[in-house]
Amino acid sequence: MHIDTATHAAHGTRERLLDAGVSVAERYGLTGLSVNRVVAQAGVAKGTFYVHFAERTAFVDALHARFHARVIEAVTDATGGLPAGAERIVRGAEAYLDVCLEDRAVKALTLEARSDPSLTVSMAARHERFASAAVPSFKAMGWPDAPTAARLLAAMTSEIAIRELEAGRRLPAARRTLRRFLLP
């Protein structure tokens, strides 16, 4: 019983650190996301940070992993029960865009981190797994090179996310255009 309580407390502290990281990222971006700022925001000792994360890079990667898990959950909820095809892709893309707007700080942080070689491998792997989820739908639509189409869709959707991030709101015209690329 004691182990479960300790595990729960550790998870709570880890989540508090991640939440603090989001707050710090909102204010300072990736370059200002320091361990000192995160622990001050979370109200924990600096050593506590290192109990949960080996270094700052692991922390930023954990922020991205948590964001990506939220995206997967939203896309799964939005596409559940839909057969493979264009409507499934469109609903998944819209769910992704909505999560990006809800979690603007981590999306912005992710964009900044794309140029950091210590983070690109794990982030790229998550991105590739996400893009590959559209492959069955492209195959169902008769696309001859479904994996390439899925990667290009991911790039297009990411560009819309960047534009919406800059605007601070949904851009209906961009979303309609994405839909028109896929639906007749």
OpenMM code with the backbone's topology and positions (N, CA, C; nanometers):
from openmm import Vec3, app, unit

residues = "MET HIS ILE ASP THR ALA THR HIS ALA ALA HIS GLY THR ARG GLU ARG LEU LEU ASP ALA GLY VAL SER VAL ALA GLU ARG TYR GLY LEU THR GLY LEU SER VAL ASN ARG VAL VAL ALA GLN ALA GLY VAL ALA LYS GLY THR PHE TYR VAL HIS PHE ALA GLU ARG THR ALA PHE VAL ASP ALA LEU HIS ALA ARG PHE HIS ALA ARG VAL ILE GLU ALA VAL THR ASP ALA THR GLY GLY LEU PRO ALA GLY ALA GLU ARG ILE VAL ARG GLY ALA GLU ALA TYR LEU ASP VAL CYS LEU GLU ASP ARG ALA VAL LYS ALA LEU THR LEU GLU ALA ARG SER ASP PRO SER LEU THR VAL SER MET ALA ALA ARG HIS GLU ARG PHE ALA SER ALA ALA VAL PRO SER PHE LYS ALA MET GLY TRP PRO ASP ALA PRO THR ALA ALA ARG LEU LEU ALA ALA MET THR SER GLU ILE ALA ILE ARG GLU LEU GLU ALA GLY ARG ARG LEU PRO ALA ALA ARG ARG THR LEU ARG ARG PHE LEU LEU PRO".split()
positions = [
    Vec3(0.0817, -0.1191, 0.0000),
    Vec3(0.0000, 0.0000, 0.0000),
    Vec3(0.0858, 0.1252, 0.0000),
    Vec3(0.1947, 0.1226, 0.0784),
    Vec3(0.2844, 0.2370, 0.0871),
    Vec3(0.3467, 0.2683, -0.0495),
    Vec3(0.3804, 0.1643, -0.1268),
    Vec3(0.4408, 0.1835, -0.2583),
    Vec3(0.3432, 0.2547, -0.3510),
    Vec3(0.2161, 0.2169, -0.3483),
    Vec3(0.1170, 0.2823, -0.4333),
    Vec3(0.1048, 0.4299, -0.3987),
    Vec3(0.1056, 0.4632, -0.2708),
    Vec3(0.0970, 0.6021, -0.2271),
    Vec3(0.2200, 0.6796, -0.2730),
    Vec3(0.3373, 0.6188, -0.2582),
    Vec3(0.4612, 0.6837, -0.3011),
    Vec3(0.4631, 0.7024, -0.4523),
    Vec3(0.4184, 0.6017, -0.5261),
    Vec3(0.4132, 0.6111, -0.6716),
    Vec3(0.3172, 0.7205, -0.7145),
    Vec3(0.2020, 0.7274, -0.6496),
    Vec3(0.1037, 0.8306, -0.6807),
    Vec3(0.1605, 0.9698, -0.6527),
    Vec3(0.2278, 0.9850, -0.5406),
    Vec3(0.2881, 1.1145, -0.5051),
    Vec3(0.3966, 1.1526, -0.6052),
    Vec3(0.4786, 1.0569, -0.6449),
    Vec3(0.5842, 1.0840, -0.7429),
    Vec3(0.5246, 1.1264, -0.8764),
    Vec3(0.4183, 1.0578, -0.9164),
    Vec3(0.3510, 1.0948, -1.0414),
    Vec3(0.2947, 1.2361, -1.0306),
    Vec3(0.2372, 1.2682, -0.9166),
    Vec3(0.1822, 1.4022, -0.8953),
    Vec3(0.2901, 1.5093, -0.9024),
    Vec3(0.4050, 1.4817, -0.8449),
    Vec3(0.5163, 1.5770, -0.8498),
    Vec3(0.5666, 1.5932, -0.9928),
    Vec3(0.5773, 1.4824, -1.0639),
    Vec3(0.6216, 1.4877, -1.2039),
    Vec3(0.5244, 1.5725, -1.2858),
    Vec3(0.3951, 1.5494, -1.2675),
    Vec3(0.2948, 1.6270, -1.3410),
    Vec3(0.2996, 1.7750, -1.3027),
    Vec3(0.3246, 1.8033, -1.1741),
    Vec3(0.3359, 1.9421, -1.1291),
    Vec3(0.4555, 2.0102, -1.1965),
    Vec3(0.5656, 1.9374, -1.2099),
    Vec3(0.6815, 1.9908, -1.2805),
    Vec3(0.6495, 2.0167, -1.4279),
    Vec3(0.5800, 1.9227, -1.4909),
    Vec3(0.5426, 1.9416, -1.6317),
    Vec3(0.4475, 2.0597, -1.6474),
    Vec3(0.3501, 2.0711, -1.5576),
    Vec3(0.2590, 2.1860, -1.5619),
    Vec3(0.3360, 2.3161, -1.5447),
    Vec3(0.4324, 2.3164, -1.4539),
    Vec3(0.5157, 2.4348, -1.4335),
    Vec3(0.5952, 2.4656, -1.5602),
    Vec3(0.6422, 2.3621, -1.6271),
    Vec3(0.7145, 2.3804, -1.7528),
    Vec3(0.6291, 2.4477, -1.8578),
    Vec3(0.5020, 2.4112, -1.8638),
    Vec3(0.4104, 2.4754, -1.9585),
    Vec3(0.3971, 2.6240, -1.9245),
    Vec3(0.3811, 2.6546, -1.7972),
    Vec3(0.3697, 2.7949, -1.7551),
    Vec3(0.4944, 2.8742, -1.7902),
    Vec3(0.6089, 2.8165, -1.7627),
    Vec3(0.7350, 2.8847, -1.7934),
    Vec3(0.7499, 2.9015, -1.9449),
    Vec3(0.7159, 2.7981, -2.0204),
    Vec3(0.7261, 2.8057, -2.1668),
    Vec3(0.6339, 2.9137, -2.2235),
    Vec3(0.5161, 2.9291, -2.1638),
    Vec3(0.4247, 3.0335, -2.2100),
    Vec3(0.4882, 3.1715, -2.1978),
    Vec3(0.5621, 3.1919, -2.0909),
    Vec3(0.6225, 3.3230, -2.0652),
    Vec3(0.7569, 3.3440, -2.1337),
    Vec3(0.8400, 3.2375, -2.1396),
    Vec3(0.9789, 3.2568, -2.1808),
    Vec3(1.0213, 3.1788, -2.3050),
    Vec3(0.9378, 3.0883, -2.3536),
    Vec3(0.9763, 3.0074, -2.4683),
    Vec3(1.0809, 2.9032, -2.4316),
    Vec3(1.1321, 2.8359, -2.5326),
    Vec3(1.2283, 2.7281, -2.5113),
    Vec3(1.3589, 2.7806, -2.4520),
    Vec3(1.4068, 2.8930, -2.4994),
    Vec3(1.5347, 2.9434, -2.4498),
    Vec3(1.5269, 2.9845, -2.3032),
    Vec3(1.4095, 3.0249, -2.2563),
    Vec3(1.3932, 3.0646, -2.1174),
    Vec3(1.3426, 2.9551, -2.0267),
    Vec3(1.3291, 2.8359, -2.0811),
    Vec3(1.2792, 2.7228, -2.0029),
    Vec3(1.3951, 2.6614, -1.9255),
    Vec3(1.4242, 2.7186, -1.8107),
    Vec3(1.5361, 2.6706, -1.7296),
    Vec3(1.4842, 2.5841, -1.6152),
    Vec3(1.5702, 2.4967, -1.5673),
    Vec3(1.5368, 2.4134, -1.4526),
    Vec3(1.5021, 2.5019, -1.3332),
    Vec3(1.5786, 2.6073, -1.3120),
    Vec3(1.5520, 2.6973, -1.1991),
    Vec3(1.4128, 2.7583, -1.2067),
    Vec3(1.3727, 2.8030, -1.3236),
    Vec3(1.2388, 2.8616, -1.3385),
    Vec3(1.1297, 2.7567, -1.3165),
    Vec3(1.1525, 2.6379, -1.3680),
    Vec3(1.0523, 2.5317, -1.3548),
    Vec3(1.0327, 2.4943, -1.2081),
    Vec3(1.1426, 2.4728, -1.1352),
    Vec3(1.1280, 2.4318, -0.9948),
    Vec3(1.0694, 2.5450, -0.9108),
    Vec3(1.1036, 2.6687, -0.9433),
    Vec3(1.0453, 2.7823, -0.8702),
    Vec3(0.8949, 2.7868, -0.8942),
    Vec3(0.8532, 2.7675, -1.0185),
    Vec3(0.7103, 2.7680, -1.0524),
    Vec3(0.6372, 2.6511, -0.9854),
    Vec3(0.7022, 2.5348, -0.9809),
    Vec3(0.6403, 2.4156, -0.9221),
    Vec3(0.6460, 2.4165, -0.7699),
    Vec3(0.7336, 2.4981, -0.7139),
    Vec3(0.7461, 2.5038, -0.5690),
    Vec3(0.8156, 2.3817, -0.5104),
    Vec3(0.9151, 2.3297, -0.5835),
    Vec3(0.9896, 2.2132, -0.5351),
    Vec3(1.1391, 2.2446, -0.5382),
    Vec3(1.2163, 2.1634, -0.4697),
    Vec3(1.3621, 2.1788, -0.4677),
    Vec3(1.4199, 2.1359, -0.6026),
    Vec3(1.5319, 2.1935, -0.6367),
    Vec3(1.5967, 2.1617, -0.7637),
    Vec3(1.6289, 2.0130, -0.7757),
    Vec3(1.6689, 1.9519, -0.6652),
    Vec3(1.6985, 1.8090, -0.6675),
    Vec3(1.5786, 1.7241, -0.7066),
    Vec3(1.4594, 1.7711, -0.6734),
    Vec3(1.3368, 1.6996, -0.7093),
    Vec3(1.3231, 1.6884, -0.8604),
    Vec3(1.3606, 1.7948, -0.9288),
    Vec3(1.3561, 1.7924, -1.0757),
    Vec3(1.4377, 1.6755, -1.1282),
    Vec3(1.5592, 1.6604, -1.0745),
    Vec3(1.6497, 1.5566, -1.1239),
    Vec3(1.6110, 1.4159, -1.0799),
    Vec3(1.5220, 1.4047, -0.9857),
    Vec3(1.4664, 1.2737, -0.9510),
    Vec3(1.3780, 1.2246, -1.0657),
    Vec3(1.3108, 1.3191, -1.1316),
    Vec3(1.2143, 1.2850, -1.2366),
    Vec3(1.2700, 1.2955, -1.3782),
    Vec3(1.3696, 1.3809, -1.3981),
    Vec3(1.4233, 1.4047, -1.5318),
    Vec3(1.5760, 1.4109, -1.5249),
    Vec3(1.6417, 1.3382, -1.6129),
    Vec3(1.7881, 1.3326, -1.6104),
    Vec3(1.8506, 1.4687, -1.6387),
    Vec3(1.7885, 1.5444, -1.7282),
    Vec3(1.8366, 1.6777, -1.7614),
    Vec3(1.7252, 1.7547, -1.8312),
    Vec3(1.7524, 1.8782, -1.8658),
    Vec3(1.6532, 1.9669, -1.9270),
    Vec3(1.5970, 1.9077, -2.0572),
    Vec3(1.6818, 1.8477, -2.1383),
    Vec3(1.6372, 1.7891, -2.2648),
    Vec3(1.5331, 1.6804, -2.2408),
    Vec3(1.5551, 1.5968, -2.1411),
    Vec3(1.4577, 1.4921, -2.1079),
    Vec3(1.3261, 1.5542, -2.0637),
    Vec3(1.3339, 1.6665, -1.9955),
    Vec3(1.2133, 1.7375, -1.9521),
    Vec3(1.1355, 1.7907, -2.0722),
    Vec3(1.2043, 1.8558, -2.1646),
    Vec3(1.1380, 1.9087, -2.2844),
    Vec3(1.0772, 1.7939, -2.3646),
    Vec3(1.1497, 1.6824, -2.3733),
    Vec3(1.0964, 1.5657, -2.4431),
    Vec3(0.9712, 1.5131, -2.3727),
    Vec3(0.9707, 1.5146, -2.2406),
    Vec3(0.8524, 1.4698, -2.1652),
    Vec3(0.7338, 1.5631, -2.1886),
    Vec3(0.7601, 1.6928, -2.2003),
    Vec3(0.6519, 1.7867, -2.2332),
    Vec3(0.5923, 1.7520, -2.3689),
    Vec3(0.6793, 1.7233, -2.4660),
    Vec3(0.6305, 1.6877, -2.5987),
    Vec3(0.5557, 1.5550, -2.5967),
    Vec3(0.6066, 1.4579, -2.5228),
    Vec3(0.5400, 1.3275, -2.5144),
    Vec3(0.4008, 1.3417, -2.4537),
    Vec3(0.3883, 1.4242, -2.3508),
    Vec3(0.2570, 1.4461, -2.2887),
    Vec3(0.1628, 1.5163, -2.3857),
    Vec3(0.2134, 1.6149, -2.4579),
    Vec3(0.1343, 1.6835, -2.5603),
    Vec3(0.0892, 1.5839, -2.6671),
    Vec3(0.1824, 1.5020, -2.7115),
    Vec3(0.1519, 1.4046, -2.8163),
    Vec3(0.0466, 1.3036, -2.7687),
    Vec3(0.0532, 1.2638, -2.6431),
    Vec3(-0.0476, 1.1728, -2.5879),
    Vec3(-0.1857, 1.2379, -2.5897),
    Vec3(-0.1920, 1.3668, -2.5586),
    Vec3(-0.3194, 1.4397, -2.5657),
    Vec3(-0.3717, 1.4431, -2.7091),
    Vec3(-0.2811, 1.4624, -2.8046),
    Vec3(-0.3199, 1.4635, -2.9460),
    Vec3(-0.3772, 1.3281, -2.9846),
    Vec3(-0.3078, 1.2219, -2.9506),
    Vec3(-0.3537, 1.0865, -2.9849),
    Vec3(-0.4925, 1.0604, -2.9254),
    Vec3(-0.5112, 1.0994, -2.8010),
    Vec3(-0.6410, 1.0799, -2.7362),
    Vec3(-0.7510, 1.1579, -2.8078),
    Vec3(-0.7242, 1.2829, -2.8425),
    Vec3(-0.8241, 1.3655, -2.9111),
    Vec3(-0.8562, 1.3107, -3.0499),
    Vec3(-0.7535, 1.2671, -3.1211),
    Vec3(-0.7749, 1.2124, -3.2553),
    Vec3(-0.8534, 1.0816, -3.2466),
    Vec3(-0.8188, 0.9982, -3.1512),
    Vec3(-0.8901, 0.8719, -3.1324),
    Vec3(-1.0374, 0.8982, -3.1013),
    Vec3(-1.0636, 0.9940, -3.0127),
    Vec3(-1.2023, 1.0294, -2.9802),
    Vec3(-1.2769, 1.0817, -3.1022),
    Vec3(-1.2101, 1.1631, -3.1826),
    Vec3(-1.2748, 1.2256, -3.2985),
    Vec3(-1.2984, 1.1281, -3.4133),
    Vec3(-1.2157, 1.0249, -3.4217),
    Vec3(-1.2243, 0.9350, -3.5370),
    Vec3(-1.2801, 0.7974, -3.5034),
    Vec3(-1.3049, 0.7723, -3.3761),
    Vec3(-1.3556, 0.6420, -3.3349),
    Vec3(-1.4811, 0.6032, -3.4109),
    Vec3(-1.4803, 0.4840, -3.4652),
    Vec3(-1.5970, 0.4337, -3.5366),
    Vec3(-1.6045, 0.4750, -3.6830),
    Vec3(-1.5191, 0.5651, -3.7257),
    Vec3(-1.5199, 0.6050, -3.8668),
    Vec3(-1.4368, 0.5070, -3.9485),
    Vec3(-1.4848, 0.4702, -4.0654),
    Vec3(-1.4034, 0.3823, -4.1499),
    Vec3(-1.2847, 0.4595, -4.2075),
    Vec3(-1.1834, 0.3861, -4.2496),
    Vec3(-1.0679, 0.4490, -4.3139),
    Vec3(-1.1163, 0.5282, -4.4347),
    Vec3(-1.0611, 0.6468, -4.4517),
    Vec3(-1.0975, 0.7313, -4.5646),
    Vec3(-1.0785, 0.8785, -4.5327),
    Vec3(-1.1234, 0.9616, -4.6236),
    Vec3(-1.1003, 1.1057, -4.6156),
    Vec3(-1.1622, 1.1689, -4.4915),
    Vec3(-1.2852, 1.1321, -4.4581),
    Vec3(-1.3508, 1.1937, -4.3419),
    Vec3(-1.2752, 1.1617, -4.2134),
    Vec3(-1.2227, 1.0428, -4.2044),
    Vec3(-1.1426, 1.0050, -4.0869),
    Vec3(-1.0175, 1.0928, -4.0780),
    Vec3(-0.9516, 1.1153, -4.1903),
    Vec3(-0.8322, 1.2000, -4.1920),
    Vec3(-0.8673, 1.3428, -4.1523),
    Vec3(-0.9721, 1.3968, -4.2096),
    Vec3(-1.0109, 1.5354, -4.1818),
    Vec3(-1.0454, 1.5530, -4.0348),
    Vec3(-1.1241, 1.4638, -3.9805),
    Vec3(-1.1603, 1.4764, -3.8382),
    Vec3(-1.0380, 1.4625, -3.7475),
    Vec3(-0.9467, 1.3753, -3.7836),
    Vec3(-0.8236, 1.3614, -3.7068),
    Vec3(-0.7383, 1.4869, -3.7134),
    Vec3(-0.7278, 1.5453, -3.8324),
    Vec3(-0.6494, 1.6683, -3.8482),
    Vec3(-0.7113, 1.7821, -3.7679),
    Vec3(-0.8422, 1.7927, -3.7700),
    Vec3(-0.9090, 1.8988, -3.6946),
    Vec3(-0.8913, 1.8793, -3.5434),
    Vec3(-0.8945, 1.7555, -3.4981),
    Vec3(-0.8718, 1.7282, -3.3555),
    Vec3(-0.7295, 1.7691, -3.3172),
    Vec3(-0.6333, 1.7368, -3.4026),
    Vec3(-0.4946, 1.7766, -3.3787),
    Vec3(-0.4840, 1.9289, -3.3692),
    Vec3(-0.5448, 1.9978, -3.4627),
    Vec3(-0.5378, 2.1441, -3.4633),
    Vec3(-0.6014, 2.2033, -3.3379),
    Vec3(-0.7103, 2.1445, -3.2936),
    Vec3(-0.7760, 2.1937, -3.1716),
    Vec3(-0.6863, 2.1768, -3.0488),
    Vec3(-0.6184, 2.0623, -3.0381),
    Vec3(-0.5275, 2.0409, -2.9250),
    Vec3(-0.4123, 2.1412, -2.9319),
    Vec3(-0.3627, 2.1675, -3.0510),
    Vec3(-0.2545, 2.2657, -3.0652),
    Vec3(-0.2980, 2.4020, -3.0137),
    Vec3(-0.4216, 2.4413, -3.0418),
    Vec3(-0.4707, 2.5701, -2.9925),
    Vec3(-0.4924, 2.5690, -2.8420),
    Vec3(-0.5366, 2.4559, -2.7888),
    Vec3(-0.5592, 2.4453, -2.6443),
    Vec3(-0.4279, 2.4454, -2.5671),
    Vec3(-0.3240, 2.3904, -2.6262),
    Vec3(-0.1951, 2.3773, -2.5586),
    Vec3(-0.0900, 2.4553, -2.6366),
    Vec3(-0.1176, 2.5829, -2.6544),
    Vec3(-0.0339, 2.6697, -2.7376),
    Vec3(0.1119, 2.6728, -2.6931),
    Vec3(0.1356, 2.6756, -2.5634),
    Vec3(0.2730, 2.6877, -2.5132),
    Vec3(0.3572, 2.5677, -2.5546),
    Vec3(0.3027, 2.4472, -2.5420),
    Vec3(0.3812, 2.3288, -2.5765),
    Vec3(0.3964, 2.3175, -2.7279),
    Vec3(0.2936, 2.3545, -2.8032),
    Vec3(0.3068, 2.3529, -2.9488),
    Vec3(0.4154, 2.4508, -2.9919),
    Vec3(0.4160, 2.5702, -2.9350),
    Vec3(0.5197, 2.6678, -2.9681),
    Vec3(0.6571, 2.6160, -2.9278),
    Vec3(0.6645, 2.5549, -2.8120),
    Vec3(0.7890, 2.4972, -2.7629),
    Vec3(0.8366, 2.3880, -2.8590),
    Vec3(0.7447, 2.3073, -2.9073),
    Vec3(0.7773, 2.2008, -3.0017),
    Vec3(0.8350, 2.2586, -3.1299),
    Vec3(0.7768, 2.3663, -3.1764),
    Vec3(0.8281, 2.4287, -3.2984),
    Vec3(0.9698, 2.4806, -3.2778),
    Vec3(0.9938, 2.5414, -3.1635),
    Vec3(1.1286, 2.5900, -3.1331),
    Vec3(1.2274, 2.4733, -3.1221),
    Vec3(1.1833, 2.3635, -3.0633),
    Vec3(1.2722, 2.2503, -3.0357),
    Vec3(1.3077, 2.1715, -3.1613),
    Vec3(1.2387, 2.1945, -3.2699),
    Vec3(1.2652, 2.1186, -3.3923),
    Vec3(1.4085, 2.1352, -3.4422),
    Vec3(1.4729, 2.2453, -3.4043),
    Vec3(1.6098, 2.2680, -3.4491),
    Vec3(1.7147, 2.2191, -3.3478),
    Vec3(1.6695, 2.1619, -3.2391),
    Vec3(1.7610, 2.1129, -3.1351),
    Vec3(1.7918, 1.9659, -3.1630),
    Vec3(1.9152, 1.9347, -3.2042),
    Vec3(1.9485, 1.7963, -3.2401),
    Vec3(1.9263, 1.6956, -3.1280),
    Vec3(1.9341, 1.7406, -3.0027),
    Vec3(1.9149, 1.6464, -2.8917),
    Vec3(1.7686, 1.6066, -2.8753),
    Vec3(1.6778, 1.6788, -2.9389),
    Vec3(1.5350, 1.6488, -2.9274),
    Vec3(1.4728, 1.5965, -3.0561),
    Vec3(1.5359, 1.6186, -3.1684),
    Vec3(1.4722, 1.5885, -3.2959),
    Vec3(1.4422, 1.4405, -3.3167),
    Vec3(1.5246, 1.3518, -3.2659),
    Vec3(1.5039, 1.2084, -3.2915),
    Vec3(1.3734, 1.1602, -3.2283),
    Vec3(1.3540, 1.1860, -3.0997),
    Vec3(1.2325, 1.1374, -3.0338),
    Vec3(1.1084, 1.2097, -3.0857),
    Vec3(1.1198, 1.3395, -3.1102),
    Vec3(1.0049, 1.4138, -3.1619),
    Vec3(0.9702, 1.3675, -3.3029),
    Vec3(1.0709, 1.3449, -3.3852),
    Vec3(1.0472, 1.2972, -3.5214),
    Vec3(0.9822, 1.1590, -3.5208),
    Vec3(1.0231, 1.0748, -3.4281),
    Vec3(0.9644, 0.9408, -3.4201),
    Vec3(0.8164, 0.9489, -3.3847),
    Vec3(0.7802, 1.0373, -3.2905),
    Vec3(0.6383, 1.0547, -3.2559),
    Vec3(0.5616, 1.1102, -3.3750),
    Vec3(0.6210, 1.2065, -3.4416),
    Vec3(0.5571, 1.2675, -3.5577),
    Vec3(0.5336, 1.1626, -3.6674),
    Vec3(0.6327, 1.0794, -3.6908),
    Vec3(0.6212, 0.9763, -3.7942),
    Vec3(0.5137, 0.8738, -3.7585),
    Vec3(0.5069, 0.8331, -3.6314),
    Vec3(0.4016, 0.7387, -3.5893),
    Vec3(0.2644, 0.8012, -3.6096),
    Vec3(0.2534, 0.9294, -3.5781),
    Vec3(0.1257, 0.9984, -3.5945),
    Vec3(0.0883, 1.0059, -3.7426),
    Vec3(0.1827, 1.0452, -3.8268),
    Vec3(0.1555, 1.0559, -3.9705),
    Vec3(0.1175, 0.9200, -4.0286),
    Vec3(0.1841, 0.8140, -3.9837),
    Vec3(0.1566, 0.6812, -4.0393),
    Vec3(0.0153, 0.6328, -4.0085),
    Vec3(-0.0486, 0.6927, -3.9088),
    Vec3(-0.1868, 0.6535, -3.8767),
    Vec3(-0.2820, 0.6865, -3.9913),
    Vec3(-0.2447, 0.7791, -4.0788),
    Vec3(-0.3304, 0.8157, -4.1926),
    Vec3(-0.3100, 0.7244, -4.3134),
    Vec3(-0.2075, 0.6424, -4.3107),
    Vec3(-0.1767, 0.5571, -4.4256),
    Vec3(-0.2951, 0.4675, -4.4645),
    Vec3(-0.3604, 0.3966, -4.3703),
    Vec3(-0.4740, 0.3128, -4.4117),
    Vec3(-0.5862, 0.3932, -4.4789),
    Vec3(-0.6070, 0.5154, -4.4342),
    Vec3(-0.7111, 0.5976, -4.4967),
    Vec3(-0.6718, 0.6377, -4.6381),
    Vec3(-0.5457, 0.6729, -4.6585),
    Vec3(-0.5017, 0.7055, -4.7944),
    Vec3(-0.5092, 0.5832, -4.8848),
    Vec3(-0.4761, 0.4668, -4.8303),
    Vec3(-0.4881, 0.3436, -4.9090),
    Vec3(-0.6340, 0.3188, -4.9454),
    Vec3(-0.7240, 0.3397, -4.8494),
    Vec3(-0.8668, 0.3193, -4.8753),
    Vec3(-0.9178, 0.4165, -4.9820),
    Vec3(-0.8552, 0.5320, -4.9923),
    Vec3(-0.8937, 0.6320, -5.0915),
    Vec3(-0.8282, 0.6061, -5.2273),
    Vec3(-0.7401, 0.5033, -5.2333),
    Vec3(-0.6766, 0.4660, -5.3596),
    Vec3(-0.5489, 0.5420, -5.3924),
    Vec3(-0.4879, 0.6059, -5.2947),
    Vec3(-0.3637, 0.6780, -5.3211),
    Vec3(-0.2529, 0.5758, -5.3451),
    Vec3(-0.1756, 0.5901, -5.4525),
    Vec3(-0.0721, 0.4915, -5.4830),
    Vec3(0.0469, 0.4940, -5.3871),
    Vec3(0.0814, 0.6091, -5.3317),
    Vec3(0.1924, 0.6168, -5.2370),
    Vec3(0.1396, 0.6752, -5.1061),
    Vec3(0.0643, 0.5920, -5.0346),
    Vec3(-0.0032, 0.6363, -4.9124),
    Vec3(0.0932, 0.6884, -4.8049),
    Vec3(0.2089, 0.6260, -4.7825),
    Vec3(0.2995, 0.6798, -4.6796),
    Vec3(0.3471, 0.8226, -4.7103),
    Vec3(0.3785, 0.8493, -4.8363),
    Vec3(0.4202, 0.9845, -4.8733),
    Vec3(0.3046, 1.0820, -4.8575),
    Vec3(0.1862, 1.0415, -4.8988),
    Vec3(0.0687, 1.1276, -4.8833),
    Vec3(0.0445, 1.1597, -4.7360),
    Vec3(0.0619, 1.0614, -4.6493),
    Vec3(0.0409, 1.0831, -4.5056),
    Vec3(0.1422, 1.1824, -4.4495),
    Vec3(0.2682, 1.1709, -4.4916),
    Vec3(0.3701, 1.2656, -4.4439),
    Vec3(0.3415, 1.4066, -4.4947),
    Vec3(0.2970, 1.4193, -4.6186),
    Vec3(0.2645, 1.5515, -4.6732),
    Vec3(0.1415, 1.6112, -4.6038),
    Vec3(0.0449, 1.5275, -4.5721),
    Vec3(-0.0714, 1.5748, -4.4963),
    Vec3(-0.0269, 1.6265, -4.3597),
    Vec3(0.0630, 1.5536, -4.2957),
    Vec3(0.1130, 1.5963, -4.1642),
    Vec3(0.1826, 1.7318, -4.1763),
    Vec3(0.2594, 1.7510, -4.2821),
    Vec3(0.3281, 1.8795, -4.3020),
    Vec3(0.2269, 1.9917, -4.3252),
    Vec3(0.1251, 1.9647, -4.4044),
    Vec3(0.0220, 2.0649, -4.4309),
    Vec3(-0.0534, 2.0996, -4.3021),
    Vec3(-0.0874, 1.9991, -4.2257),
    Vec3(-0.1598, 2.0212, -4.1006),
    Vec3(-0.0726, 2.0968, -4.0012),
    Vec3(0.0544, 2.0648, -3.9977),
    Vec3(0.1476, 2.1354, -3.9096),
    Vec3(0.1569, 2.2831, -3.9490),
    Vec3(0.1568, 2.3109, -4.0777),
    Vec3(0.1611, 2.4506, -4.1236),
    Vec3(0.0355, 2.5260, -4.0799),
    Vec3(-0.0784, 2.4614, -4.0880),
    Vec3(-0.2025, 2.5249, -4.0401),
    Vec3(-0.1913, 2.5504, -3.8903),
    Vec3(-0.1360, 2.4538, -3.8161),
    Vec3(-0.1195, 2.4712, -3.6708),
    Vec3(-0.0312, 2.5918, -3.6405),
    Vec3(0.0751, 2.6098, -3.7176),
    Vec3(0.1638, 2.7248, -3.6971),
    Vec3(0.0886, 2.8543, -3.7228),
    Vec3(0.0134, 2.8592, -3.8297),
    Vec3(-0.0625, 2.9805, -3.8631),
    Vec3(-0.1689, 3.0099, -3.7573),
    Vec3(-0.2354, 2.9052, -3.7090),
    Vec3(-0.3347, 2.9254, -3.6034),
    Vec3(-0.2687, 2.9674, -3.4733),
    Vec3(-0.1524, 2.9139, -3.4459),
    Vec3(-0.0775, 2.9525, -3.3265),
    Vec3(-0.0448, 3.1016, -3.3317),
    Vec3(0.0016, 3.1471, -3.4473),
    Vec3(0.0334, 3.2892, -3.4645),
    Vec3(-0.0906, 3.3763, -3.4514),
    Vec3(-0.2035, 3.3289, -3.5055),
    Vec3(-0.3283, 3.4058, -3.5012),
    Vec3(-0.3970, 3.3966, -3.3647),
    Vec3(-0.3683, 3.2901, -3.2906),
    Vec3(-0.4317, 3.2697, -3.1609),
    Vec3(-0.5760, 3.2245, -3.1702),
    Vec3(-0.6122, 3.1692, -3.2845),
    Vec3(-0.7499, 3.1240, -3.3054),
    Vec3(-0.7556, 3.0293, -3.4252),
    Vec3(-0.8712, 2.9644, -3.4393),
    Vec3(-0.8933, 2.8805, -3.5563),
    Vec3(-0.8915, 2.9677, -3.6822),
    Vec3(-0.8433, 2.9105, -3.7906),
    Vec3(-0.8484, 2.9764, -3.9206),
    Vec3(-0.9379, 2.8918, -4.0111),
    Vec3(-1.0673, 2.9252, -4.0128),
    Vec3(-1.1627, 2.8428, -4.0881),
    Vec3(-1.1261, 2.8228, -4.2348),
    Vec3(-1.0725, 2.9245, -4.3002),
    Vec3(-1.0376, 2.9104, -4.4416),
    Vec3(-0.9290, 2.8042, -4.4604),
    Vec3(-0.8315, 2.8015, -4.3726),
    Vec3(-0.7248, 2.7018, -4.3826),
    Vec3(-0.7819, 2.5619, -4.3602),
    Vec3(-0.8701, 2.5489, -4.2627),
    Vec3(-0.9295, 2.4179, -4.2349),
    Vec3(-1.0194, 2.3726, -4.3499),
    Vec3(-1.0929, 2.4666, -4.4089),
    Vec3(-1.1763, 2.4308, -4.5251),
    Vec3(-1.0892, 2.3848, -4.6412),
    Vec3(-0.9778, 2.4514, -4.6603),
    Vec3(-0.8875, 2.4153, -4.7698),
    Vec3(-0.8310, 2.2754, -4.7485),
    Vec3(-0.7930, 2.2437, -4.6266),
    Vec3(-0.7452, 2.1092, -4.5960),
    Vec3(-0.8527, 2.0062, -4.6310),
    Vec3(-0.9745, 2.0349, -4.5918),
    Vec3(-1.0869, 1.9461, -4.6213),
    Vec3(-1.1033, 1.9272, -4.7728),
    Vec3(-1.0903, 2.0358, -4.8477),
    Vec3(-1.1081, 2.0282, -4.9948),
    Vec3(-0.9993, 1.9454, -5.0604),
    Vec3(-0.8804, 1.9420, -5.0014),
    Vec3(-0.7740, 1.8577, -5.0574),
    Vec3(-0.8114, 1.7106, -5.0506),
    Vec3(-0.8936, 1.6746, -4.9509),
    Vec3(-0.9230, 1.5342, -4.9265),
    Vec3(-1.0613, 1.4892, -4.9683),
    Vec3(-1.1558, 1.5813, -4.9623),
    Vec3(-1.2938, 1.5449, -4.9943),
    Vec3(-1.3368, 1.6130, -5.1249),
    Vec3(-1.4094, 1.5426, -5.2058),
    Vec3(-1.4555, 1.6018, -5.3327),
    Vec3(-1.5536, 1.7164, -5.3111),
] * unit.nanometer
topology = app.Topology()
chain = topology.addChain("A")
for resn in residues:
    res = topology.addResidue(resn, chain)
    for name in ("N", "CA", "C"):
        topology.addAtom(name, app.Element.getBySymbol(name[0]), res)
